Amino acid sequence: MQTRRFSLCVILILLLMQAVTFSEPVKVAIVKAKDMDADEILSKGIKQKFKDSGIEVEIKEFSMDESENLSSVKAQNPKVIITVGSSLTKKAMSDAGDIPIVFTMVIDPEGSGLKGKNLTGASLEIPMDIQFKKFKEILPSLKSIGIIYNPEENERIITDAKTAGEKNKIELKAFPVSSAKDIPKVETMDVSGIIIIPDTIVCKSTIIKYLLDASIKGKVPIMGFSPSYAKAGALFSLTPDYEDIGVQTAEIAVKIIKGESPEKIPVTKARKINLYVNTAVAEWLEITVPDSILNEAKEKFGK
């Protein structure tokens, strides 16, 4: 009997130790750039997750330029700082001291140099395996994919793409470039499709226009990473669901509020993805997009 009572006491103590209660609202600061796209959708996800967590949170939002310091943010003494975008995250890394930082709306945290003991976050990265699988769902005859990239910026992504290619039995043809003049001609790439990844050299308006125009003329389908690409002439685009990115961001912040160390919380990737399809481009390329893909599409362009 005494042993049983002792065991129950131990269990009760452990449960009490795990419980986290706060006598007043927990302060969370959100630092964002002025006039940032998708901000309202992102904020909706963040606020909804905090509400669902059961923790009373007082959110202070700060809209600022990169030139401003974070003294006004630090003055609020927040438990967590949520930064929107890589530039403001880097600013917080230098200005926030020991306050935990959770970044969001960052495409490639590792490539952007976002590393630190008090730093983690929710990236916009869509796993390469998902990208390759979706391309093959739309085009079952797909044999090879070309990716143009800057090695200094995206070598890690190409490594992931090679693994995804092997897994999906698709040959990856990688084309490293160091400047705009190195961009290969689409007709010489000898690929079944092209994936455009976020890259400071490749993603210039003149280069994207050339790639989209050349792909249509050469009948080589392109996958983009923004709805605007599908609208402009890519066969389709895959983009993160920004509201769920907000949910993921708040999930990480809640873990930190409950006592977890930021450096022990892995950076997340996009888990909900939106599909955009250009049916006019599909018709021109003589590609029959499966009904399942058309039904899945968040938006269809071209007609």
Secondary structure, DSSP 8 states (H G I E B T S, - for coil): -HHHHHHHHHHHHHHHHH----SS-EEEEEEEETT-TTHHHHHHHHHHHHHHHT--EEEEEEEE-TTS-SHHHHTT--SEEEEESHHHHHHHHHHSTTS-EEEEEES-TTTTT---TTEEEEE----HHHHHHHHHHH-TT--EEEEEE-HHHHHHHHHHHHHHHHHTT-EEEEEE-SSGGG---HHHH--SEEE----TTT-SHHHHHHHHHHHHHHT--EEESSHHHHHHT-SEEEEE-HHHHHHHHHHHHHHHHTT--GGGS--B---SEEEEEEHHHHHHTT----HHHHHH-SEEE--
